Amino acid sequence: MSPTRLASLALLGLVGLSACAADGEPAPLRAVPSPSHEAPGSETPRPEVEPTEPVTPDPRAGRALLRAVEAGDVDGVRRALEAGADVEVRGTERRTPLLLAARADRPVIARLLLDAGADPDAKDAIHDSAFLYAGAEGRTEILRMILEAGADVRSTNRYGGTALIPASEHAHVAVVRMLIDAGVPVDHVNDLGWTALHEAIVLGNGDADHVQVVRMLLEAGADRGIPDGDGVLPRTLAEQRGFTEIVAALDETA
């Protein structure tokens, strides 16, 4: 076979190989760069994450929760919470279930609600909260739970007063002790120009419980030198009302 014939056959073989690759035969393997060696500007595709839909409280369960709290139905409260009731659902006067429990003095229900995340500082239409109401009205057991839940001890009511001020007015001795220990400011002045010491005198009756409250406030550092809104000092207020034991208590700590 001549050299020219051999060269032609070799050329035909190369063309055949190229045609096989084009017709679907495996092409020669090439190195594929890993993501860490991608060319600048290229992006690695990321899996799409489906957005999580917020859980919508069941309004029917919320209404059932309010009814159960008002009725004192402990099992009904449990069922409503399990059914997806909003623990902050608002009822009459925008009162939350926890505030309703505090008003009705239902500690077992209050515990269930607090365990479910109820806010002890949520206020109603007249700026009462479960914390403020429990303090003012002497709901000792509920107040203890609320303080443990982290209530804002500086929270104020519609008169601009802390929970300690009405508690002192009503001479709720145990509650006054709890609030002082919790750090409620003893010299806070409300919108009427009164501190807890003023209210224990002006709105009290000078009985043994009020005398004890005055002593507790003084021992906690209450300032006897703060005048009321009319410029009258606590001692003068007590003297004007004939509260001799309170006058003596004020003189003892002078």
Secondary structure as GFF3:
##gff-version 3
##sequence-region A 1 254
A	DSSP	alpha_helix	3	22	.	.	.	ID=ss1
A	DSSP	three_ten_helix	35	37	.	.	.	ID=ss2
A	DSSP	alpha_helix	59	71	.	.	.	ID=ss3
A	DSSP	alpha_helix	74	82	.	.	.	ID=ss4
A	DSSP	three_ten_helix	92	94	.	.	.	ID=ss5
A	DSSP	alpha_helix	97	103	.	.	.	ID=ss6
A	DSSP	alpha_helix	107	115	.	.	.	ID=ss7
A	DSSP	alpha_helix	130	137	.	.	.	ID=ss8
A	DSSP	alpha_helix	140	148	.	.	.	ID=ss9
A	DSSP	alpha_helix	164	169	.	.	.	ID=ss10
A	DSSP	alpha_helix	173	182	.	.	.	ID=ss11
A	DSSP	alpha_helix	196	202	.	.	.	ID=ss12
A	DSSP	alpha_helix	208	219	.	.	.	ID=ss13
A	DSSP	alpha_helix	234	240	.	.	.	ID=ss14
A	DSSP	alpha_helix	244	252	.	.	.	ID=ss15
###
